[in-house]
C-alpha cells in the first residue's frame, strides 16, 4: 500500500472517533418529525390517487389534451419551513 494512503486511513480512524453528531433541540426534533409525518401522508395520498399530476385535475387534463404544456412549482410554498 501507498504510504500516503496508509496515513490517510489512520487519520480517518483517529478523527472519526473524535467527531460526534449534533444534538437537536426537542422543539427542532418535534418540528422535523411533524414535517416527515406531513410528507409521508402526502405521499400516501398520491399513491392512492392518480399516477400523473395532470390526472389530478380535469381542467389540467383537458388543457394537456388540447396541446398545452402545463408547468407548476413542485411545492406551492418554497422554502418549506422545517
PyMOL Python script that loads the backbone (N, CA, C, O; Angstrom):
from pymol import cmd

cmd.read_pdbstr("""\
ATOM      1  N   UNK A   1       0.821  -1.191   0.000  1.00  0.00           N
ATOM      2  CA  UNK A   1       0.000   0.000   0.000  1.00  0.00           C
ATOM      3  C   UNK A   1       0.860   1.249   0.000  1.00  0.00           C
ATOM      4  O   UNK A   1       1.993   1.248   0.482  1.00  0.00           O
ATOM      5  N   UNK A   2       0.321   2.266  -0.527  1.00  0.00           N
ATOM      6  CA  UNK A   2       0.986   3.555  -0.594  1.00  0.00           C
ATOM      7  C   UNK A   2       1.061   4.166   0.812  1.00  0.00           C
ATOM      8  O   UNK A   2       0.114   4.056   1.591  1.00  0.00           O
ATOM      9  N   UNK A   3       2.198   4.813   1.132  1.00  0.00           N
ATOM     10  CA  UNK A   3       2.401   5.427   2.445  1.00  0.00           C
ATOM     11  C   UNK A   3       1.338   6.489   2.719  1.00  0.00           C
ATOM     12  O   UNK A   3       0.822   6.560   3.834  1.00  0.00           O
ATOM     13  N   UNK A   4       1.000   7.311   1.734  1.00  0.00           N
ATOM     14  CA  UNK A   4       0.002   8.366   1.902  1.00  0.00           C
ATOM     15  C   UNK A   4      -1.370   7.766   2.191  1.00  0.00           C
ATOM     16  O   UNK A   4      -2.109   8.275   3.034  1.00  0.00           O
ATOM     17  N   UNK A   5      -1.704   6.699   1.503  1.00  0.00           N
ATOM     18  CA  UNK A   5      -2.995   6.051   1.723  1.00  0.00           C
ATOM     19  C   UNK A   5      -3.077   5.500   3.143  1.00  0.00           C
ATOM     20  O   UNK A   5      -4.105   5.642   3.806  1.00  0.00           O
ATOM     21  N   UNK A   6      -1.998   4.871   3.615  1.00  0.00           N
ATOM     22  CA  UNK A   6      -1.985   4.332   4.976  1.00  0.00           C
ATOM     23  C   UNK A   6      -2.174   5.442   6.004  1.00  0.00           C
ATOM     24  O   UNK A   6      -2.930   5.285   6.963  1.00  0.00           O
ATOM     25  N   UNK A   7      -1.487   6.560   5.801  1.00  0.00           N
ATOM     26  CA  UNK A   7      -1.631   7.689   6.727  1.00  0.00           C
ATOM     27  C   UNK A   7      -3.046   8.254   6.690  1.00  0.00           C
ATOM     28  O   UNK A   7      -3.607   8.600   7.730  1.00  0.00           O
ATOM     29  N   UNK A   8      -3.614   8.347   5.508  1.00  0.00           N
ATOM     30  CA  UNK A   8      -4.979   8.860   5.381  1.00  0.00           C
ATOM     31  C   UNK A   8      -5.958   7.948   6.109  1.00  0.00           C
ATOM     32  O   UNK A   8      -6.871   8.426   6.783  1.00  0.00           O
ATOM     33  N   UNK A   9      -5.776   6.656   5.977  1.00  0.00           N
ATOM     34  CA  UNK A   9      -6.653   5.710   6.664  1.00  0.00           C
ATOM     35  C   UNK A   9      -6.490   5.817   8.181  1.00  0.00           C
ATOM     36  O   UNK A   9      -7.476   5.781   8.916  1.00  0.00           O
ATOM     37  N   UNK A  10      -5.258   5.948   8.645  1.00  0.00           N
ATOM     38  CA  UNK A  10      -5.011   6.070  10.082  1.00  0.00           C
ATOM     39  C   UNK A  10      -5.641   7.348  10.629  1.00  0.00           C
ATOM     40  O   UNK A  10      -6.262   7.328  11.691  1.00  0.00           O
ATOM     41  N   UNK A  11      -5.486   8.446   9.919  1.00  0.00           N
ATOM     42  CA  UNK A  11      -6.090   9.706  10.353  1.00  0.00           C
ATOM     43  C   UNK A  11      -7.613   9.630  10.352  1.00  0.00           C
ATOM     44  O   UNK A  11      -8.268  10.194  11.228  1.00  0.00           O
ATOM     45  N   UNK A  12      -8.165   8.942   9.384  1.00  0.00           N
ATOM     46  CA  UNK A  12      -9.620   8.779   9.319  1.00  0.00           C
ATOM     47  C   UNK A  12     -10.124   8.036  10.542  1.00  0.00           C
ATOM     48  O   UNK A  12     -11.126   8.426  11.142  1.00  0.00           O
ATOM     49  N   UNK A  13      -9.436   6.971  10.912  1.00  0.00           N
ATOM     50  CA  UNK A  13      -9.841   6.187  12.083  1.00  0.00           C
ATOM     51  C   UNK A  13      -9.721   7.025  13.353  1.00  0.00           C
ATOM     52  O   UNK A  13     -10.622   7.010  14.192  1.00  0.00           O
ATOM     53  N   UNK A  14      -8.619   7.753  13.499  1.00  0.00           N
ATOM     54  CA  UNK A  14      -8.394   8.556  14.704  1.00  0.00           C
ATOM     55  C   UNK A  14      -9.427   9.668  14.820  1.00  0.00           C
ATOM     56  O   UNK A  14     -10.019   9.856  15.883  1.00  0.00           O
ATOM     57  N   UNK A  15      -9.651  10.410  13.731  1.00  0.00           N
ATOM     58  CA  UNK A  15     -10.555  11.554  13.803  1.00  0.00           C
ATOM     59  C   UNK A  15     -12.026  11.159  13.790  1.00  0.00           C
ATOM     60  O   UNK A  15     -12.860  11.900  14.310  1.00  0.00           O
ATOM     61  N   UNK A  16     -12.359  10.028  13.220  1.00  0.00           N
ATOM     62  CA  UNK A  16     -13.767   9.625  13.212  1.00  0.00           C
ATOM     63  C   UNK A  16     -14.251   9.307  14.621  1.00  0.00           C
ATOM     64  O   UNK A  16     -15.434   9.474  14.919  1.00  0.00           O
ATOM     65  N   UNK A  17     -13.368   8.858  15.477  1.00  0.00           N
ATOM     66  CA  UNK A  17     -13.748   8.586  16.862  1.00  0.00           C
ATOM     67  C   UNK A  17     -13.990   9.888  17.624  1.00  0.00           C
ATOM     68  O   UNK A  17     -14.786   9.913  18.563  1.00  0.00           O
ATOM     69  N   UNK A  18     -13.317  10.961  17.235  1.00  0.00           N
ATOM     70  CA  UNK A  18     -13.438  12.234  17.938  1.00  0.00           C
ATOM     71  C   UNK A  18     -14.641  13.049  17.476  1.00  0.00           C
ATOM     72  O   UNK A  18     -15.071  13.957  18.187  1.00  0.00           O
ATOM     73  N   UNK A  19     -15.183  12.753  16.324  1.00  0.00           N
ATOM     74  CA  UNK A  19     -16.293  13.525  15.775  1.00  0.00           C
ATOM     75  C   UNK A  19     -17.604  12.974  16.328  1.00  0.00           C
ATOM     76  O   UNK A  19     -17.837  11.765  16.325  1.00  0.00           O
ATOM     77  N   UNK A  20     -18.441  13.869  16.794  1.00  0.00           N
ATOM     78  CA  UNK A  20     -19.751  13.427  17.280  1.00  0.00           C
ATOM     79  C   UNK A  20     -20.834  14.222  16.565  1.00  0.00           C
ATOM     80  O   UNK A  20     -20.587  15.328  16.084  1.00  0.00           O
ATOM     81  N   UNK A  21     -22.022  13.659  16.499  1.00  0.00           N
ATOM     82  CA  UNK A  21     -23.135  14.314  15.823  1.00  0.00           C
ATOM     83  C   UNK A  21     -23.693  15.453  16.659  1.00  0.00           C
ATOM     84  O   UNK A  21     -23.468  15.529  17.867  1.00  0.00           O
ATOM     85  N   UNK A  22     -24.418  16.331  15.996  1.00  0.00           N
ATOM     86  CA  UNK A  22     -25.045  17.455  16.676  1.00  0.00           C
ATOM     87  C   UNK A  22     -26.285  16.988  17.423  1.00  0.00           C
ATOM     88  O   UNK A  22     -26.978  16.072  16.979  1.00  0.00           O
ATOM     89  N   UNK A  23     -26.555  17.604  18.534  1.00  0.00           N
ATOM     90  CA  UNK A  23     -27.759  17.314  19.308  1.00  0.00           C
ATOM     91  C   UNK A  23     -28.838  18.313  18.909  1.00  0.00           C
ATOM     92  O   UNK A  23     -28.610  19.522  18.910  1.00  0.00           O
ATOM     93  N   UNK A  24     -30.010  17.797  18.570  1.00  0.00           N
ATOM     94  CA  UNK A  24     -31.124  18.660  18.203  1.00  0.00           C
ATOM     95  C   UNK A  24     -31.902  19.062  19.445  1.00  0.00           C
ATOM     96  O   UNK A  24     -32.032  18.292  20.397  1.00  0.00           O
ATOM     97  N   UNK A  25     -32.414  20.284  19.414  1.00  0.00           N
ATOM     98  CA  UNK A  25     -33.297  20.727  20.489  1.00  0.00           C
ATOM     99  C   UNK A  25     -34.604  19.951  20.363  1.00  0.00           C
ATOM    100  O   UNK A  25     -34.989  19.579  19.255  1.00  0.00           O
ATOM    101  N   UNK A  26     -35.288  19.702  21.468  1.00  0.00           N
ATOM    102  CA  UNK A  26     -36.550  18.955  21.401  1.00  0.00           C
ATOM    103  C   UNK A  26     -37.566  19.581  20.445  1.00  0.00           C
ATOM    104  O   UNK A  26     -38.260  18.861  19.727  1.00  0.00           O
ATOM    105  N   UNK A  27     -37.662  20.911  20.427  1.00  0.00           N
ATOM    106  CA  UNK A  27     -38.606  21.588  19.531  1.00  0.00           C
ATOM    107  C   UNK A  27     -38.238  21.328  18.070  1.00  0.00           C
ATOM    108  O   UNK A  27     -39.119  21.102  17.240  1.00  0.00           O
ATOM    109  N   UNK A  28     -36.944  21.359  17.753  1.00  0.00           N
ATOM    110  CA  UNK A  28     -36.490  21.108  16.386  1.00  0.00           C
ATOM    111  C   UNK A  28     -36.805  19.676  15.977  1.00  0.00           C
ATOM    112  O   UNK A  28     -37.279  19.430  14.867  1.00  0.00           O
ATOM    113  N   UNK A  29     -36.542  18.740  16.868  1.00  0.00           N
ATOM    114  CA  UNK A  29     -36.826  17.333  16.570  1.00  0.00           C
ATOM    115  C   UNK A  29     -38.322  17.117  16.352  1.00  0.00           C
ATOM    116  O   UNK A  29     -38.717  16.373  15.455  1.00  0.00           O
ATOM    117  N   UNK A  30     -39.162  17.770  17.176  1.00  0.00           N
ATOM    118  CA  UNK A  30     -40.612  17.639  17.033  1.00  0.00           C
ATOM    119  C   UNK A  30     -41.076  18.210  15.697  1.00  0.00           C
ATOM    120  O   UNK A  30     -41.880  17.591  15.000  1.00  0.00           O
ATOM    121  N   UNK A  31     -40.568  19.395  15.338  1.00  0.00           N
ATOM    122  CA  UNK A  31     -40.963  20.012  14.071  1.00  0.00           C
ATOM    123  C   UNK A  31     -40.524  19.163  12.881  1.00  0.00           C
ATOM    124  O   UNK A  31     -41.255  19.049  11.898  1.00  0.00           O
ATOM    125  N   UNK A  32     -39.338  18.568  12.964  1.00  0.00           N
ATOM    126  CA  UNK A  32     -38.876  17.712  11.877  1.00  0.00           C
ATOM    127  C   UNK A  32     -39.747  16.463  11.782  1.00  0.00           C
ATOM    128  O   UNK A  32     -40.092  16.029  10.683  1.00  0.00           O
ATOM    129  N   UNK A  33     -40.101  15.887  12.923  1.00  0.00           N
ATOM    130  CA  UNK A  33     -40.980  14.718  12.932  1.00  0.00           C
ATOM    131  C   UNK A  33     -42.345  15.074  12.330  1.00  0.00           C
ATOM    132  O   UNK A  33     -42.906  14.297  11.558  1.00  0.00           O
ATOM    133  N   UNK A  34     -42.873  16.246  12.682  1.00  0.00           N
ATOM    134  CA  UNK A  34     -44.151  16.697  12.116  1.00  0.00           C
ATOM    135  C   UNK A  34     -44.045  16.864  10.604  1.00  0.00           C
ATOM    136  O   UNK A  34     -44.956  16.491   9.865  1.00  0.00           O
ATOM    137  N   UNK A  35     -42.921  17.431  10.146  1.00  0.00           N
ATOM    138  CA  UNK A  35     -42.691  17.602   8.706  1.00  0.00           C
ATOM    139  C   UNK A  35     -42.674  16.240   8.010  1.00  0.00           C
ATOM    140  O   UNK A  35     -43.292  16.069   6.959  1.00  0.00           O
ATOM    141  N   UNK A  36     -41.969  15.276   8.595  1.00  0.00           N
ATOM    142  CA  UNK A  36     -41.916  13.939   7.999  1.00  0.00           C
ATOM    143  C   UNK A  36     -43.301  13.305   7.944  1.00  0.00           C
ATOM    144  O   UNK A  36     -43.654  12.659   6.958  1.00  0.00           O
ATOM    145  N   UNK A  37     -44.075  13.490   8.994  1.00  0.00           N
ATOM    146  CA  UNK A  37     -45.436  12.937   9.011  1.00  0.00           C
ATOM    147  C   UNK A  37     -46.282  13.535   7.899  1.00  0.00           C
ATOM    148  O   UNK A  37     -47.003  12.815   7.208  1.00  0.00           O
ATOM    149  N   UNK A  38     -46.197  14.862   7.721  1.00  0.00           N
ATOM    150  CA  UNK A  38     -46.954  15.518   6.646  1.00  0.00           C
ATOM    151  C   UNK A  38     -46.486  15.034   5.281  1.00  0.00           C
ATOM    152  O   UNK A  38     -47.305  14.787   4.395  1.00  0.00           O
ATOM    153  N   UNK A  39     -45.172  14.897   5.104  1.00  0.00           N
ATOM    154  CA  UNK A  39     -44.639  14.449   3.816  1.00  0.00           C
ATOM    155  C   UNK A  39     -45.077  13.014   3.519  1.00  0.00           C
ATOM    156  O   UNK A  39     -45.471  12.709   2.394  1.00  0.00           O
ATOM    157  N   UNK A  40     -45.011  12.140   4.513  1.00  0.00           N
ATOM    158  CA  UNK A  40     -45.438  10.751   4.315  1.00  0.00           C
ATOM    159  C   UNK A  40     -46.926  10.674   4.010  1.00  0.00           C
ATOM    160  O   UNK A  40     -47.350   9.893   3.158  1.00  0.00           O
ATOM    161  N   UNK A  41     -47.715  11.478   4.700  1.00  0.00           N
ATOM    162  CA  UNK A  41     -49.157  11.500   4.454  1.00  0.00           C
ATOM    163  C   UNK A  41     -49.452  11.957   3.027  1.00  0.00           C
ATOM    164  O   UNK A  41     -50.303  11.387   2.344  1.00  0.00           O
ATOM    165  N   UNK A  42     -48.742  12.985   2.592  1.00  0.00           N
ATOM    166  CA  UNK A  42     -48.920  13.493   1.230  1.00  0.00           C
ATOM    167  C   UNK A  42     -48.546  12.430   0.202  1.00  0.00           C
ATOM    168  O   UNK A  42     -49.236  12.259  -0.803  1.00  0.00           O
ATOM    169  N   UNK A  43     -47.446  11.714   0.459  1.00  0.00           N
ATOM    170  CA  UNK A  43     -47.026  10.664  -0.472  1.00  0.00           C
ATOM    171  C   UNK A  43     -48.035   9.525  -0.516  1.00  0.00           C
ATOM    172  O   UNK A  43     -48.312   8.978  -1.583  1.00  0.00           O
ATOM    173  N   UNK A  44     -48.584   9.168   0.641  1.00  0.00           N
ATOM    174  CA  UNK A  44     -49.581   8.099   0.682  1.00  0.00           C
ATOM    175  C   UNK A  44     -50.842   8.510  -0.075  1.00  0.00           C
ATOM    176  O   UNK A  44     -51.432   7.698  -0.787  1.00  0.00           O
ATOM    177  N   UNK A  45     -51.256   9.772   0.076  1.00  0.00           N
ATOM    178  CA  UNK A  45     -52.419  10.268  -0.661  1.00  0.00           C
ATOM    179  C   UNK A  45     -52.183  10.174  -2.163  1.00  0.00           C
ATOM    180  O   UNK A  45     -53.075   9.782  -2.916  1.00  0.00           O
ATOM    181  N   UNK A  46     -50.979  10.535  -2.593  1.00  0.00           N
ATOM    182  CA  UNK A  46     -50.671  10.490  -4.023  1.00  0.00           C
ATOM    183  C   UNK A  46     -50.603   9.058  -4.528  1.00  0.00           C
ATOM    184  O   UNK A  46     -50.956   8.793  -5.677  1.00  0.00           O
ATOM    185  N   UNK A  47     -50.157   8.133  -3.692  1.00  0.00           N
ATOM    186  CA  UNK A  47     -50.098   6.730  -4.113  1.00  0.00           C
ATOM    187  C   UNK A  47     -51.498   6.171  -4.332  1.00  0.00           C
ATOM    188  O   UNK A  47     -51.702   5.327  -5.205  1.00  0.00           O
ATOM    189  N   UNK A  48     -52.454   6.636  -3.550  1.00  0.00           N
ATOM    190  CA  UNK A  48     -53.825   6.155  -3.674  1.00  0.00           C
ATOM    191  C   UNK A  48     -54.536   6.786  -4.865  1.00  0.00           C
ATOM    192  O   UNK A  48     -55.499   6.225  -5.387  1.00  0.00           O
ATOM    193  N   UNK A  49     -54.065   7.940  -5.289  1.00  0.00           N
ATOM    194  CA  UNK A  49     -54.728   8.667  -6.366  1.00  0.00           C
ATOM    195  C   UNK A  49     -54.168   8.321  -7.727  1.00  0.00           C
ATOM    196  O   UNK A  49     -53.754   7.190  -7.983  1.00  0.00           O
ATOM    197  N   UNK A  50     -54.162   9.297  -8.578  1.00  0.00           N
ATOM    198  CA  UNK A  50     -53.711   9.108  -9.959  1.00  0.00           C
ATOM    199  C   UNK A  50     -52.189   9.075 -10.044  1.00  0.00           C
ATOM    200  O   UNK A  50     -51.482   9.558  -9.159  1.00  0.00           O
ATOM    201  N   UNK A  51     -51.714   8.493 -11.128  1.00  0.00           N
ATOM    202  CA  UNK A  51     -50.271   8.356 -11.322  1.00  0.00           C
ATOM    203  C   UNK A  51     -49.644   9.669 -11.784  1.00  0.00           C
ATOM    204  O   UNK A  51     -48.589  10.063 -11.288  1.00  0.00           O
ATOM    205  N   UNK A  52     -50.289  10.342 -12.728  1.00  0.00           N
ATOM    206  CA  UNK A  52     -49.743  11.575 -13.283  1.00  0.00           C
ATOM    207  C   UNK A  52     -50.372  12.799 -12.633  1.00  0.00           C
ATOM    208  O   UNK A  52     -51.544  12.787 -12.257  1.00  0.00           O
ATOM    209  N   UNK A  53     -49.579  13.847 -12.509  1.00  0.00           N
ATOM    210  CA  UNK A  53     -50.036  15.101 -11.917  1.00  0.00           C
ATOM    211  C   UNK A  53     -51.211  15.677 -12.691  1.00  0.00           C
ATOM    212  O   UNK A  53     -52.146  16.197 -12.084  1.00  0.00           O
ATOM    213  N   UNK A  54     -51.186  15.596 -14.020  1.00  0.00           N
ATOM    214  CA  UNK A  54     -52.276  16.173 -14.820  1.00  0.00           C
ATOM    215  C   UNK A  54     -53.583  15.431 -14.592  1.00  0.00           C
ATOM    216  O   UNK A  54     -54.655  16.010 -14.772  1.00  0.00           O
ATOM    217  N   UNK A  55     -53.519  14.165 -14.202  1.00  0.00           N
ATOM    218  CA  UNK A  55     -54.733  13.388 -13.955  1.00  0.00           C
ATOM    219  C   UNK A  55     -55.458  13.819 -12.682  1.00  0.00           C
ATOM    220  O   UNK A  55     -56.609  13.436 -12.469  1.00  0.00           O
ATOM    221  N   UNK A  56     -54.802  14.607 -11.836  1.00  0.00           N
ATOM    222  CA  UNK A  56     -55.413  15.040 -10.586  1.00  0.00           C
ATOM    223  C   UNK A  56     -56.450  16.139 -10.790  1.00  0.00           C
ATOM    224  O   UNK A  56     -57.233  16.418  -9.882  1.00  0.00           O
ATOM    225  N   UNK A  57     -56.470  16.761 -11.951  1.00  0.00           N
ATOM    226  CA  UNK A  57     -57.406  17.851 -12.217  1.00  0.00           C
ATOM    227  C   UNK A  57     -57.978  17.690 -13.621  1.00  0.00           C
ATOM    228  O   UNK A  57     -57.235  17.542 -14.592  1.00  0.00           O
ATOM    229  N   UNK A  58     -59.286  17.720 -13.717  1.00  0.00           N
ATOM    230  CA  UNK A  58     -59.937  17.595 -15.028  1.00  0.00           C
ATOM    231  C   UNK A  58     -59.554  18.761 -15.938  1.00  0.00           C
ATOM    232  O   UNK A  58     -59.373  18.580 -17.142  1.00  0.00           O
ATOM    233  N   UNK A  59     -59.433  19.956 -15.359  1.00  0.00           N
ATOM    234  CA  UNK A  59     -59.057  21.139 -16.151  1.00  0.00           C
ATOM    235  C   UNK A  59     -57.651  20.974 -16.738  1.00  0.00           C
ATOM    236  O   UNK A  59     -57.433  21.264 -17.914  1.00  0.00           O
ATOM    237  N   UNK A  60     -56.707  20.511 -15.928  1.00  0.00           N
ATOM    238  CA  UNK A  60     -55.344  20.279 -16.428  1.00  0.00           C
ATOM    239  C   UNK A  60     -55.349  19.229 -17.527  1.00  0.00           C
ATOM    240  O   UNK A  60     -54.687  19.393 -18.553  1.00  0.00           O
ATOM    241  N   UNK A  61     -56.081  18.171 -17.317  1.00  0.00           N
ATOM    242  CA  UNK A  61     -56.144  17.091 -18.298  1.00  0.00           C
ATOM    243  C   UNK A  61     -56.699  17.587 -19.630  1.00  0.00           C
ATOM    244  O   UNK A  61     -56.187  17.221 -20.688  1.00  0.00           O
ATOM    245  N   UNK A  62     -57.730  18.409 -19.588  1.00  0.00           N
ATOM    246  CA  UNK A  62     -58.302  18.965 -20.816  1.00  0.00           C
ATOM    247  C   UNK A  62     -57.301  19.866 -21.528  1.00  0.00           C
ATOM    248  O   UNK A  62     -57.196  19.830 -22.754  1.00  0.00           O
ATOM    249  N   UNK A  63     -56.563  20.674 -20.766  1.00  0.00           N
ATOM    250  CA  UNK A  63     -55.567  21.566 -21.381  1.00  0.00           C
ATOM    251  C   UNK A  63     -54.450  20.774 -22.054  1.00  0.00           C
ATOM    252  O   UNK A  63     -54.004  21.128 -23.145  1.00  0.00           O
ATOM    253  N   UNK A  64     -53.997  19.699 -21.402  1.00  0.00           N
ATOM    254  CA  UNK A  64     -52.939  18.866 -21.987  1.00  0.00           C
ATOM    255  C   UNK A  64     -53.445  18.185 -23.251  1.00  0.00           C
ATOM    256  O   UNK A  64     -52.733  18.125 -24.253  1.00  0.00           O
ATOM    257  N   UNK A  65     -54.653  17.680 -23.209  1.00  0.00           N
ATOM    258  CA  UNK A  65     -55.224  17.027 -24.389  1.00  0.00           C
ATOM    259  C   UNK A  65     -55.431  18.011 -25.532  1.00  0.00           C
ATOM    260  O   UNK A  65     -55.453  17.620 -26.699  1.00  0.00           O
ATOM    261  N   UNK A  66     -55.583  19.296 -25.193  1.00  0.00           N
ATOM    262  CA  UNK A  66     -55.732  20.325 -26.221  1.00  0.00           C
ATOM    263  C   UNK A  66     -54.375  20.764 -26.774  1.00  0.00           C
ATOM    264  O   UNK A  66     -54.314  21.579 -27.695  1.00  0.00           O
ATOM    265  N   UNK A  67     -53.290  20.227 -26.216  1.00  0.00           N
ATOM    266  CA  UNK A  67     -51.963  20.532 -26.741  1.00  0.00           C
ATOM    267  C   UNK A  67     -51.161  21.517 -25.912  1.00  0.00           C
ATOM    268  O   UNK A  67     -50.039  21.860 -26.285  1.00  0.00           O
ATOM    269  N   UNK A  68     -51.706  21.978 -24.801  1.00  0.00           N
ATOM    270  CA  UNK A  68     -50.976  22.927 -23.951  1.00  0.00           C
ATOM    271  C   UNK A  68     -49.896  22.209 -23.148  1.00  0.00           C
ATOM    272  O   UNK A  68     -49.997  21.017 -22.854  1.00  0.00           O
ATOM    273  N   UNK A  69     -48.876  22.961 -22.809  1.00  0.00           N
ATOM    274  CA  UNK A  69     -47.833  22.472 -21.915  1.00  0.00           C
ATOM    275  C   UNK A  69     -48.069  23.154 -20.577  1.00  0.00           C
ATOM    276  O   UNK A  69     -48.136  24.381 -20.505  1.00  0.00           O
ATOM    277  N   UNK A  70     -48.195  22.371 -19.532  1.00  0.00           N
ATOM    278  CA  UNK A  70     -48.514  22.914 -18.214  1.00  0.00           C
ATOM    279  C   UNK A  70     -47.323  22.701 -17.287  1.00  0.00           C
ATOM    280  O   UNK A  70     -46.769  21.605 -17.199  1.00  0.00           O
ATOM    281  N   UNK A  71     -46.946  23.768 -16.604  1.00  0.00           N
ATOM    282  CA  UNK A  71     -45.882  23.676 -15.602  1.00  0.00           C
ATOM    283  C   UNK A  71     -46.376  24.324 -14.316  1.00  0.00           C
ATOM    284  O   UNK A  71     -47.220  25.220 -14.343  1.00  0.00           O
ATOM    285  N   UNK A  72     -45.849  23.866 -13.201  1.00  0.00           N
ATOM    286  CA  UNK A  72     -46.195  24.421 -11.897  1.00  0.00           C
ATOM    287  C   UNK A  72     -45.068  24.099 -10.928  1.00  0.00           C
ATOM    288  O   UNK A  72     -44.343  23.123 -11.120  1.00  0.00           O
ATOM    289  N   UNK A  73     -44.915  24.912  -9.887  1.00  0.00           N
ATOM    290  CA  UNK A  73     -43.894  24.592  -8.885  1.00  0.00           C
ATOM    291  C   UNK A  73     -44.219  23.270  -8.198  1.00  0.00           C
ATOM    292  O   UNK A  73     -45.387  22.913  -8.039  1.00  0.00           O
ATOM    293  N   UNK A  74     -43.193  22.560  -7.800  1.00  0.00           N
ATOM    294  CA  UNK A  74     -43.395  21.287  -7.114  1.00  0.00           C
ATOM    295  C   UNK A  74     -44.085  21.528  -5.778  1.00  0.00           C
ATOM    296  O   UNK A  74     -45.009  20.803  -5.411  1.00  0.00           O
ATOM    297  N   UNK A  75     -43.643  22.528  -5.067  1.00  0.00           N
ATOM    298  CA  UNK A  75     -44.251  22.901  -3.792  1.00  0.00           C
ATOM    299  C   UNK A  75     -44.804  24.312  -3.922  1.00  0.00           C
ATOM    300  O   UNK A  75     -44.113  25.193  -4.434  1.00  0.00           O
ATOM    301  N   UNK A  76     -46.024  24.547  -3.473  1.00  0.00           N
ATOM    302  CA  UNK A  76     -46.586  25.889  -3.588  1.00  0.00           C
ATOM    303  C   UNK A  76     -45.878  26.910  -2.709  1.00  0.00           C
ATOM    304  O   UNK A  76     -45.845  28.093  -3.048  1.00  0.00           O
ATOM    305  N   UNK A  77     -45.316  26.480  -1.595  1.00  0.00           N
ATOM    306  CA  UNK A  77     -44.644  27.401  -0.688  1.00  0.00           C
ATOM    307  C   UNK A  77     -43.189  26.981  -0.553  1.00  0.00           C
ATOM    308  O   UNK A  77     -42.887  25.948   0.044  1.00  0.00           O
ATOM    309  N   UNK A  78     -42.299  27.777  -1.104  1.00  0.00           N
ATOM    310  CA  UNK A  78     -40.879  27.465  -1.014  1.00  0.00           C
ATOM    311  C   UNK A  78     -40.176  28.604  -0.312  1.00  0.00           C
ATOM    312  O   UNK A  78     -40.535  29.748  -0.589  1.00  0.00           O
ATOM    313  N   UNK A  79     -39.249  28.417   0.535  1.00  0.00           N
ATOM    314  CA  UNK A  79     -38.801  27.121   1.028  1.00  0.00           C
ATOM    315  C   UNK A  79     -39.800  26.537   2.018  1.00  0.00           C
ATOM    316  O   UNK A  79     -40.636  27.246   2.578  1.00  0.00           O
ATOM    317  N   UNK A  80     -39.693  25.243   2.216  1.00  0.00           N
ATOM    318  CA  UNK A  80     -40.581  24.549   3.140  1.00  0.00           C
ATOM    319  C   UNK A  80     -40.079  24.795   4.561  1.00  0.00           C
ATOM    320  O   UNK A  80     -38.921  24.509   4.864  1.00  0.00           O
ATOM    321  N   UNK A  81     -40.941  25.325   5.437  1.00  0.00           N
ATOM    322  CA  UNK A  81     -40.484  25.532   6.824  1.00  0.00           C
ATOM    323  C   UNK A  81     -40.328  24.194   7.534  1.00  0.00           C
ATOM    324  O   UNK A  81     -41.198  23.326   7.464  1.00  0.00           O
ATOM    325  N   UNK A  82     -39.210  24.051   8.214  1.00  0.00           N
ATOM    326  CA  UNK A  82     -38.956  22.813   8.965  1.00  0.00           C
ATOM    327  C   UNK A  82     -38.772  23.179  10.425  1.00  0.00           C
ATOM    328  O   UNK A  82     -38.546  22.302  11.257  1.00  0.00           O
TER     329      UNK A  82
END
""", "prot")
cmd.dss("prot")
cmd.show_as("cartoon", "prot")
cmd.util.cbc("prot")
cmd.orient("prot")
